[in-house]
Amino acid sequence: MSGQTTPESVLSQIPGWEAASWRELDDCVTNRPYLVEASGRRAVLKIDQVQRDAPFNSRQKEAQIQCAAQKVGLAANVVYVSDTVLMTEYIDGVMWSPDCLDDNANLESLASALKKLHSLPLTGRIFNALGSAREYAKIIDESQAQKVNECLAKIEGGPRPHNLCCCHNDLVLANIINTPETRFLDWEYACDNDPFFDLATIVAHNELTQEQSDYFLDAYFEGDGIRWREQLERQTDVYDALLWLWEQSRG
């Protein structure tokens, strides 16, 4: 780590964590997080070597949104933040796996948590799906040009939100945990967006069956899900296109 900010150098500046032990966590796509422990407490430490910019939040903005979510029971407490560092309390709980989606009680809890999330104050930053898609497209091999253009067209022609609200924008299963209440991890993409984007992420990324999707939509809309089925399907098409571009851009 020569020439880079290290866990030791960061922890030495945080009161009560100076002598903490740490280890790097595995299987993280966009972060290099560490699990740190001191005096029976555990936290997750994320260190950037340069300040983050779009499509990510800055670490300060991420912390601000996460603090708002923490106040309503949706997120971990923020321990420390700077322009390039974010440390949050470690949440003990059950990380969601595909079988969690087979439990209707989990789908109801998830829908309830999302309604709470979507009721938070606006963040002041609007999710730019097309802008992100164009950045991903620049990196993809030219042999995929036709598919890239199809995805860009699908995103550009996607539905415009009837209303913006605070959204997580990255609700893959690894970012959902039961404590036993349903909470969300990793708020780096959170900003103002169409609430259907979060719903579409749950349905499309996790490949919900029609029965699961209908139940989830009914839970979110208190029994009136079928009225919003078309809106969800249109946003699902946008999400699928954006996800494909993201995956291809990462090789």
C-alpha positions in Angstrom: 0.0 0.0 0.0 3.0 2.3 -0.5 1.9 5.8 -1.4 -1.8 5.0 -0.5 -4.0 5.8 2.4 -4.0 2.8 4.7 -6.5 1.5 7.3 -3.8 2.2 10.0 -3.5 5.8 9.0 -7.2 6.4 8.8 -8.0 4.6 12.1 -5.3 6.5 13.9 -7.4 9.7 13.4 -10.7 8.3 14.7 -11.0 8.5 18.5 -11.5 5.0 20.1 -10.4 3.2 17.0 -6.7 3.9 17.0 -5.7 0.4 17.9 -8.4 -1.5 16.0 -7.6 -4.7 14.1 -8.8 -5.0 10.6 -9.1 -7.3 7.6 -10.2 -6.8 4.0 -13.6 -8.0 3.1 -14.1 -10.1 -0.1 -16.5 -10.1 -3.0 -17.0 -6.4 -3.3 -17.4 -5.0 -6.8 -17.1 -1.2 -6.4 -15.4 -0.8 -3.0 -12.4 -2.0 -1.1 -13.9 -2.3 2.4 -12.4 -3.5 5.6 -14.0 -5.0 8.7 -12.5 -3.3 11.8 -12.8 -4.3 15.4 -12.0 -2.4 18.6 -13.2 -3.0 22.2 -16.0 -5.3 21.2 -17.2 -2.9 18.5 -17.2 -3.7 14.7 -17.4 -1.3 11.8 -17.0 -1.3 8.0 -14.3 1.0 6.7 -14.2 2.2 3.0 -11.2 4.1 1.7 -10.9 5.8 -1.7 -7.5 7.0 -3.0 -9.3 9.8 -4.9 -12.6 11.6 -4.3 -15.6 9.9 -5.9 -17.8 11.5 -8.5 -20.8 10.5 -10.6 -22.4 8.0 -10.9 -21.4 7.6 -7.2 -22.2 9.9 -4.4 -19.3 11.7 -2.8 -18.6 10.0 0.6 -19.9 13.1 2.4 -23.2 12.9 0.4 -23.4 9.2 0.9 -23.1 9.7 4.6 -25.7 12.4 4.7 -28.2 10.1 2.9 -27.3 7.1 5.1 -27.8 9.2 8.2 -31.3 10.1 7.1 -32.0 6.4 6.4 -30.6 5.4 9.8 -33.0 7.7 11.6 -35.9 5.7 10.2 -34.3 2.3 10.9 -33.1 1.5 7.3 -29.3 1.8 7.6 -26.3 1.5 9.8 -25.0 4.5 11.9 -22.2 6.5 10.3 -19.1 6.5 12.6 -16.8 8.7 10.5 -16.7 10.4 7.1 -14.3 12.5 5.1 -13.9 13.3 1.4 -12.3 9.9 0.8 -13.3 7.8 3.9 -16.6 6.3 5.1 -16.8 4.2 8.2 -20.2 2.8 9.4 -21.3 0.5 12.2 -21.3 -3.2 11.2 -24.8 -4.6 11.1 -25.4 -8.1 12.4 -28.1 -9.9 10.6 -29.0 -12.3 7.8 -27.8 -11.2 4.3 -30.5 -11.9 1.8 -30.1 -14.8 -0.6 -32.4 -16.0 -3.4 -34.4 -18.3 -1.1 -35.4 -15.2 0.9 -37.6 -14.1 -2.0 -39.7 -17.3 -1.5 -40.9 -16.0 1.8 -43.9 -13.7 1.4 -43.2 -12.2 4.8 -39.8 -11.0 3.5 -41.4 -9.5 0.4 -43.9 -7.6 2.7 -41.0 -6.4 4.9 -39.1 -5.3 1.8 -42.0 -3.4 0.4 -42.6 -1.7 3.8 -38.9 -0.7 4.0 -39.0 0.7 0.4 -42.1 2.8 1.2 -40.2 4.2 4.2 -37.1 4.9 2.0 -39.2 6.6 -0.7 -40.7 8.9 1.9 -37.3 10.4 2.9 -36.5 13.9 1.9 -35.1 14.5 -1.6 -31.3 14.3 -1.8 -30.8 17.1 -4.3 -29.0 14.9 -6.9 -31.0 13.2 -9.7 -30.1 9.8 -11.0 -28.8 10.1 -14.5 -29.4 6.6 -16.1 -28.6 7.8 -19.6 -25.5 9.6 -18.6 -24.2 6.5 -16.8 -25.2 4.3 -19.7 -23.2 6.5 -22.1 -20.1 6.3 -19.9 -20.4 2.5 -19.7 -20.8 2.4 -23.5 -17.5 4.2 -24.1 -15.6 1.3 -22.5 -17.4 -1.6 -24.3 -15.8 -3.3 -27.3 -16.9 -2.1 -30.7 -18.0 -5.6 -31.6 -21.0 -5.1 -29.3 -22.0 -1.8 -31.0 -25.4 -3.0 -32.1 -26.4 -4.2 -28.7 -25.0 -1.1 -27.0 -27.0 1.2 -29.3 -30.2 -0.9 -28.6 -29.6 -0.5 -24.8 -28.9 3.2 -25.1 -32.1 3.7 -27.1 -34.2 1.7 -24.6 -32.9 3.8 -21.7 -33.3 7.1 -23.6 -36.9 6.1 -24.5 -37.7 4.9 -21.0 -40.5 6.3 -18.8 -40.0 9.7 -17.2 -40.8 9.6 -13.5 -44.2 11.0 -12.4 -42.5 11.9 -9.1 -38.9 11.8 -7.8 -38.1 10.4 -4.4 -35.1 9.2 -2.5 -34.1 5.9 -4.0 -31.3 3.4 -3.2 -30.7 2.5 -6.8 -28.6 -0.6 -6.1 -30.9 -3.1 -4.4 -29.2 -6.3 -5.3 -29.6 -9.1 -2.6 -26.1 -8.4 -1.2 -27.4 -5.0 -0.1 -30.4 -6.2 1.8 -30.2 -7.6 5.3 -32.6 -8.7 8.0 -31.7 -7.6 11.5 -34.6 -8.9 11.9 -36.0 -5.6 10.4 -35.2 -5.2 6.7 -32.3 -2.7 6.2 -30.2 -1.7 3.3 -26.4 -1.5 2.8 -24.1 0.5 0.5 -25.7 3.9 -0.2 -23.1 5.0 -2.8 -25.7 5.3 -5.7 -28.6 6.6 -3.6 -30.2 9.8 -4.9 -33.5 11.1 -6.4 -35.1 8.8 -8.9 -38.3 7.2 -10.0 -39.4 4.8 -7.2 -40.1 2.2 -9.9 -36.4 1.9 -10.5 -35.9 0.4 -7.0 -38.9 -1.9 -7.6 -37.6 -2.9 -11.0 -34.2 -3.6 -9.5 -35.8 -6.1 -7.0 -37.8 -7.8 -9.7 -35.3 -7.8 -12.6 -31.9 -8.2 -11.0 -33.2 -11.0 -8.7 -35.4 -12.6 -11.4 -38.6 -12.8 -9.4 -41.2 -15.1 -10.7 -44.5 -13.6 -11.9 -46.2 -14.7 -8.7 -43.4 -13.2 -6.5 -43.5 -10.0 -8.5 -47.2 -9.6 -8.3 -47.1 -10.3 -4.5 -44.3 -7.7 -4.0 -46.1 -5.1 -6.1 -49.3 -5.7 -4.2 -47.5 -5.4 -0.9 -45.9 -2.0 -2.0 -49.2 -0.6 -3.3 -51.4 -2.1 -0.6 -53.3 -4.5 -2.8 -53.4 -2.3 -5.9 -50.3 -3.6 -7.6 -51.9 -4.7 -10.9 -52.6 -1.0 -11.8 -48.9 -0.4 -11.8 -47.8 -3.5 -13.6 -47.1 -1.8 -16.9 -45.1 1.0 -15.3 -43.0 -1.6 -13.5 -42.4 -3.5 -16.7 -41.2 -0.4 -18.6 -38.8 0.5 -15.8 -37.6 -3.1 -15.8 -36.6 -2.8 -19.4 -34.6 0.2 -18.6 -32.9 -1.5 -15.7 -32.0 -4.6 -17.8 -30.4 -2.4 -20.4 -28.4 -0.4 -17.9 -27.3 -3.6 -16.1 -26.1 -5.2 -19.4 -24.1 -2.1 -20.2 -22.6 -2.0 -16.7 -21.6 -5.7 -16.8 -20.0 -5.4 -20.3 -18.1 -2.2 -19.3 -16.5 -4.3 -16.5 -15.4 -7.0 -18.9 
